[in-house]
């Protein structure tokens, strides 16, 4: 089992920055990838960033503005979000996928960007 807890969301003006955190606990060595997703009301959940031991990957809509990283000593994955736009407004979720393909989700953290 893996437990995920997001934090760091909030209200920010357009052009501002936020850093989201995902605290990971449980069977950490079993994790193959950690992803950040977001979901705005009425929209499907969208994957915005991926982190594995080998690579990172970003959705086109956030490329150059968002950065996913991790601090192994703190067992935390971060999503640094810069130059935020109103279209980034959504609930952001942390997702972990094990080598067995089992998936785990956090409860999410709300990000609201005002124009």
Phi, psi and omega in degrees: 000148178230137176245140182231138179222114180271152174204168174105356178289172179166193180256129181218152178281156176306135183092350181277185183228153171217152172238118176270146177238145175232105178279125185250134176218165181103217185279069185299318180298344181276355186274129178267318182213149171240134183235153165252130174241164172219154178216120174265155180306130179083357181249160174284157177291133186241132177279126183252333182205145181229141178227124169234182176292341189253326187208166168239155183213146184227150170293149181303326185291343183240355184301133181088348180245327182252146176224127176261138180207174179216154173237103185296327181294333179257358181050049184225140173249137184245156169229103176276123183241116180245161178049051184293146181239156177306330179290350176277354179299123183182171168269130184255133184238142172265140183225135176237138180240126178278165175300335176281359183076004172292142183241147179226148183230147168274180182274348176095161176220137187275132173241126179234124181246119180267149182271000000 
